Amino acid sequence: MAEEKLNEIDGDSFQNTIKNVLEDFEFRDAQKEMMEYVKEAIDNSNYLMVEAGTGTGKSLAYLFPASWYVLNSNSPVVISTATIALQEQLINKEIPLINELWEEEIKAVLIKGRSNYVCLDKYYDKYNEHTLVDTKEARLLKEWFSKTNTGDWQEIEGKISTEIWQEISSNSESCLGYKCLNFKDCFVNKQKRRGANAHILITNHHLFFSDLKLKVEVGESFGILPEYECIIFDEAHHLEERALYAFGAKVQRKEILYWNYEMKRLLGGEPDFESERSLKLERQVHKLFNDLGKDHFKSYLFKEYPPSGFSELSRSLQKIAYYVEGFINREAQNPDKIENLANAFRRIQNNLDFILDTTKEDYVSWVEVNNKRNQYTLHSNPINASWHLNEYLYKNVDICILTSATLTVDDRFDYIKGKLGLEDCKSVIIPSPFDYKKQSAVFVPKNFPKPNENNYEDALIEGMLNLIEFNQGKALILFTSYRMLDYVYNELKERVNYKVLRQGQASKNEILKEFREDTYSILLATDSFREGIDVRGEALSLLMMDKLPFAVPDEPLIKARIEYLEKQGKNSFFSYSLPEAVLKLKQGFGRLIRHRNDSGIFAVFDCRIHKMPYGKVFLNSLPKCKIHDNFEQLKVD
């Protein structure tokens, strides 16, 4: 039986067993060490934070003890990640491998948010047999719907517009729950039933925290994840960011217009329906949200440019909610849908009032500006997530494992522990098994202009050209701004004989595919390529950054965090800006060496590393490598 094998298997026998399944499996002491720490935390119902260097094999290191736990308990394990790529790796590669080790199958399910599934009630309302909708997209949608077993957006993505999908996708606000006529066949409920029978549930950070919030605010039955006592966070350096957004409030134009449309659709046939109410709300919404973008080209804080007219909108939403409730007891109407409609207007009003209340010291209200899409969103988010994490998560979960390749600053966990409110959590560093001293070199030119000096851009181009020619291309260049990316791209494409690719000219996967296939190509990108990409071998043997990745201080949430820390008497640079930049530098460095046979150069064209006292924190936070400060020295080495 599997249970008999479980008692016998430890880190050594796990690796020996896997070797029988995978002939090219590499024995790793780091993986075995992490596995033993994770198993100890699970056995003792503890919290654990693990920084596991690139190449550790951390997913198997936590999956093996997790599978041991689920086979010996009646409780599932939830694994939450930040990226789709890692979720797919776990479900398609790692879980099947783990199943080779046990006689009893580990059932794993990928859990997605409601909006990924078609709502049967909405679909039948819009595309029933009497519908007059007969566009090409409608025909494609109907054909897909007649065949689908999952109701998953991914099956039809790219074939119909996101606008059409939003009209028929599921959401918690319009869900009738067990009162829905399609409750039994609902695709979201089918997912919940699969999840209820699974050993391991794999999801993403945003959905995980949104589910926590939904269960507290609306009720357990509206959540997607079943009860659990063990949670594993991979890519845990993203936890705070995702939690801040999930525990905040937002109001968008399209949300109000959607429910206004639903009001007309549900009540428009009533003889006493006052259509002018709907028209008035629509005009009011368009004017107010258009005004949010006037003379603004980037997001901003409420207190900098206080928006006007939204208190009146709040009162309008309140009146409409009361008005809609007056139709609940009509015989011709579905009272549950009318009640949902009224609740939706009331929920938007509550969110709006919450955002408009700028007296909350621990929250920040701001406007997200996207002029390209004519999209403006009102937000209110907590400045610090530790209280919410403690209240919603830590009080309710016995076992919590947090892991990532980038958790420490200067080999200390103080910063991440403070952000997450886990000061007493056990923490360990598992160094990478790679020999960075032999496999990599770090180049930071010392006699070089500072980024704010006039001759910096010219020096940057020459410095990059030297390295590109020396390495014969094969380079990924990461930038802190699109402006600098555009400048360097225009220069390089005229001055090098290698293919120059840039973020945005195609999808991320398409660009990476071309970059891998054209070994000598050069790829220019920003933050989204700083992590979550895996390019092994010669194609990525030179990684360059234009400068240290300090965050732009005028972004609303960053500005609010800095002001919040300063009010507390803390130095915001050393307690926030510096550690955030260090973690980003580590994430970028992690793209270079992906295998024990890889080698390469990591270059940062920022002399502040040599000239400013904080520079050593960046170098101390990287793996131990050879460090060069001039190009001639690098070439000789």
Secondary structure, DSSP 8 states (H G I E B T S, - for coil): -HHHHHHH--HHHHHHHHHHH-TT----HHHHHHHHHHHHHHHTT-EEEEEE-TTS-HHHHHHHHHHHHHHTSS--EEEEES-HHHHHHIIIIIHHHHHTT-SS---EEE---GGGBB-HHHHHHHSSTT-----HHHHHHHHHHHH-SS-BGGGTBTTB-HHHHHHHB--TTT--GGGSTTTTT-HHHHHHHHHHT-SEEEEEHHHHHHHHHHHHHT-GGG-SS---SEEEESSGGGHHHHHHHHTSEEEEHHHHHHHHHHHHHHHTTSTT--HHHHHHHHHHHHHHHHHHHTT-SS-EETTTS---SHHHHHHHHHHHHHHHHTTTT-TTS-HHHHHHHHHHHHHHHHHHHHHH-TT-TTEEEEEEEEGGGTEEEEEEEES--HHHHHHHTGGG-SEEEEEES---BTTB-HHHHHHHT-TT-EEEEE--SS-HHHHEEEE--SS---TTSTTHHHHHHHHHHHHHHHHTS-EEEE-S-HHHHHHHHHHHHHH-SS-EEETTSS-HHHHHHHHHHSTT-EEEE-GGGSSS----SGGG-EEEESS-----TTSHHHHHHHHHHHHTT--HIIIIIHHHHHHHHHHHHTTT--STT--EEEEE--THHHHSTTHHHHHHHS-S-EEESSHHHHHH-
